[in-house]
Amino acid sequence: MPLRDIPACPKADVTERSRPQLKIGVVVDSAVIAEWTLELLQTIERSDIGEITLIIAATEQGAEGPRRGAAGRRRLMYRLYERLDALMFSDRTRRMAATPLTTAFPAARVVHLPAAAGASDSDPGGTLSLALRSEHLDVLLQLCSWIVPRHLRDLSRYGVWALEFGSHFAHERGPLFFWEVHNDHHTSPITLRILAGERRADRVLYRCEAATDPISPARNRTRAAQRAAYHLIQRLRDIREGAGVYLDLFAAGDAAACRHRPPPFPANGRVVEHLRRVALRALPRIADRYLYGEHWYIAYRRGRCGDLLMGDPGDFRVLHPPPGRSFMDPFLFEHDSHLYLFFEDLKVSEGKGAISYVLMRRDGTTTAPHVALNRPYHVSYPCVFSWQGTAYLIPETSSQRTIELYRADRFPDRWSLEKILMEDIAASDATVLDHAGRLWLFVNVAVNHATFVDELFVFWANSPTDTWQPHPLNPVVADARSARPAGRIFMLDGELYRPGQDCSRRYGGGIVFSRIERLSETEYREVEVGRFDRDRGSGNVGAHSYTCAGGYEAVDGRTRRFGRGA
């Protein structure tokens, strides 16, 4: 599981290497750990941030527990389904493999607790207490089905950190993400929290409402482990550099802490019902993939910024693309007393987009589309903005793993590459905001091979070509229902509003409007205030971008057509 740092947050190698590594302990259910746990712990050691010095195992049984007897027979169908699911959908078919702790971490001290240690807040014989006191840990990572007793949580310098997948602690036992898929939950929470001790409060270091894959629990486990590994490493690095002061930036934990017990294993009959449900979800997706094509268009009308948010239906004019093409990602921009509409112009047969534009006439009509920017690779989401009298453009170039800044040599159809702002980053839909004497860059980032829809990162700079500094609370929004940018942030009645995409069910599921309540170099807070969903009456089945300027507002829409062409 490779780990990639967010660019534009450079760490000096000499400084990092001169700092001592964090001493990290881990509590697991057994002396044999599952593959996702192994990769998580190995990622920590490869990062040079910390080393695993202590492993506490509650029992010496295998990670999956006993398989014989009536309980084993009741779980037989689930075990078969689990392996089939991992084989078909996991990024690694060996995801369910198990590895002995002594083989994986020969340098770490391994302590076996009595079996009763995980059953309550007791500490039989003081085994756990003695192990923690002797190692002088910086962080104790809890990856077990029971909770480290409160009176022992302060024995590690920065407390006990617990991972939660769904509504339960992440651990070896239990069918992780099975019930979220079975019950068709749109999102599944992933949480990293510091458990409250005698001297410290509970704090949430990271929480994401990740889009649930509706077909495969294994694919959800893989993505959750990849995302958790990335953010765990980032938080460990930050506390090492900030000497713990960094933790004060995070809010106290919510009252709805996860349940202590593992989720129940589904009986054989429930697994059969689960397979039926998954098949009914998969069939329409297969039909969409092979029998239908998407057609995107842009609709615009006269109106002030936020009229769509306020629920004004109005009448829209439609900018239809020619056959075989789709228009999407509209951006309105005023220049020299003229209003332009920039957008992605996608050739469906090639799967490659360019940036085109039209000039908005005073009578509400437009000129024919013209190409503004065409590159050898796919470009989309044309964020056009002005800085000190110069027009700039940041298109999406995620296929190149870059964020690129272009300057207008001759507006609107001649642009030159000014600077590559970030490299080796899986980023989409970068959106610039000029506010409070700073430039702010809002961008969706897919960390560590995760999906593009779940996490919003913010960076700030003093000019477009400056080095962009990361916000310490990144990701500032971690929710598939609103994180991905959906157009330029706009001002309405003195307040900032950010359009975001609802990708919890599928790409282009709708537009969510959030009011930004706090934005500074150390704070960010927004609250959802409205949304624009598909309009069944017009045949529109989705939308994912909104823009407003110059007395107009525009939104894109999607229709389905039989056949693979647009």
Steps between C-alpha positions, in 0.01 A plus 500: 500500500707793380468826689515836325533833677294796393728725292546862604551384856873439476692350786872563531672163487778604737254630758276195475784253532647687795181459702468173690240256377179466696471184706172336408319211659202311362229294666349221289265212569739219416856403425410457134393814315301551181658641185348849524633536856844382394518757219384777731776428753767445236408834344575670832846345515578581135410865557794560740256683727470225755596145583288219642667417831220324687221267384237389751289201396193406701517130409715264296215385275491569129358828380171339400448309823373144531327356196369172636166408651157656448637856479737399223219337303282811532783708355590262220316696228653826618854356493448379144347833397782693667765317300309528173444871558870559571601300194267693267515856633792561735804679357699213647361148494705416805316761705354241735831325567631490857857546625660415839614807693842356576564456127376845400675699778794302638646804682179584687426369846187281494290468816213250526216592732274252675188433295282683755689827455285609211172423668484799735694797630704275722870432459567148631827487683590851385651354181380781279604770746851357542548472124396860438710643784812315391492612135443879549285516187409815311180353352305182566295394198188301587405246232303254711139417581527624858587837652823583682396590859468873564752506786771363267446735205729770633798265525593580140612857437231590246238254615315206349401542134209291377391435142131454430364354177127552479350511849751259655865495595722373220639164600569148377168345585160593366370544145629852432275694259273200435200662667559839337485331158215271600284791621598718201645785706606785271802584714705322767688691771873455548629657822834542673455618858698540820311323776437705813728423793523621857690814396397559137176545311374289216600657163413415142814527286332394179150407391378427150157408369640294215285392209401137551569265216153341462631167374813393688589507873857404403538806281372717788753340737784561255412866450443559870837347591677707234339822616555421869868424437555833327330715763650310790847571361415868446374541857803320642732725300315812611512419871869416477573837341253692717587333832135428571373860469362396163240280673329806650377597152259207494153498648393285789350166404130468431269332746413221257811292556510165329371183662742285695397164359587377151217503246321164490591246238217438251346157510484287186148611409595867533794451262266349239272803534805726474605339171151562362515868599844550351394334174199733471732801541763370261270423206391865435864611522601240243219616272606863539857413418436302185162622369477871582707812458501831689424831334606815686379850415502848656195705598519873573271791583498858623518523875711598794738268680311261721159511331525125442592456866194698603276263307411730210407258218504763223542417132832379366639508152698195398840495334486168313821334385535351150454123464782298654595774747401612849514845661548521878681686783378854413697804626370853436766773489485875429783659302516847340125554545418170328368183656643163397390149580787249519432126518638153441445383142525120502535284188331185620660262250848612607426543870701823485387848592607850399401840639256694281312827545211704368438875521172590671305757297278763659185340359576176684632310200857379459761480229608166360747307722872566448797314644685681779748232607580165344775279636628154397331369817156539651415839652173598668350721775632839373543712813555846348588787735667840500796613709634856484351555156624174346273209411607153613363153441536182705353205311470154647797290388464201729611261223843667523499498883556877496331829583593740219470879485454674163524873423299672227734626225199601293166465671298282456664257254876508557646371827852404604610279785614731778590246766431148619369573848509140627637175362444133574155570642166341412293819508180611333288813461739760644308819587658835588352751746640850563402580860636685804829594334581143400444273204337174605512183293222248561572164335384141526789261568498121470761397756681168485298364206166583661206637300468857371173582671556492876746767615539876452842656564572872536827683428582870521752732337576869456497482119413239235866413438595488868556175691160378617490418870275216624229564755583320828150348515520335158277349390270780614198310366499121484156404376405350164171691519662842456883493497576517128488859364212583266592847378625841612434609859270805495387779731130539591377762747851539640564130555701241308333196345679197364336269246594135548417177322291226657685186389369269771307288252665584172701770323281800419227411746418862587637833625517590870536863611691561824548831681860554611488615863873496581798529266845584630849352505401284798120468478240374255131438549208479260135399530268366230214739417346368178531273200406460134403148396403353170186630331300199385252718314765619254669161470805621693640223721794680657713812540846575634601862429351844569629846410381861511635838383393806303128462568489136386515160662565165335488133594576179315267203463507141385267281299523129414475374145484149366827414329858574595527834321410824671 
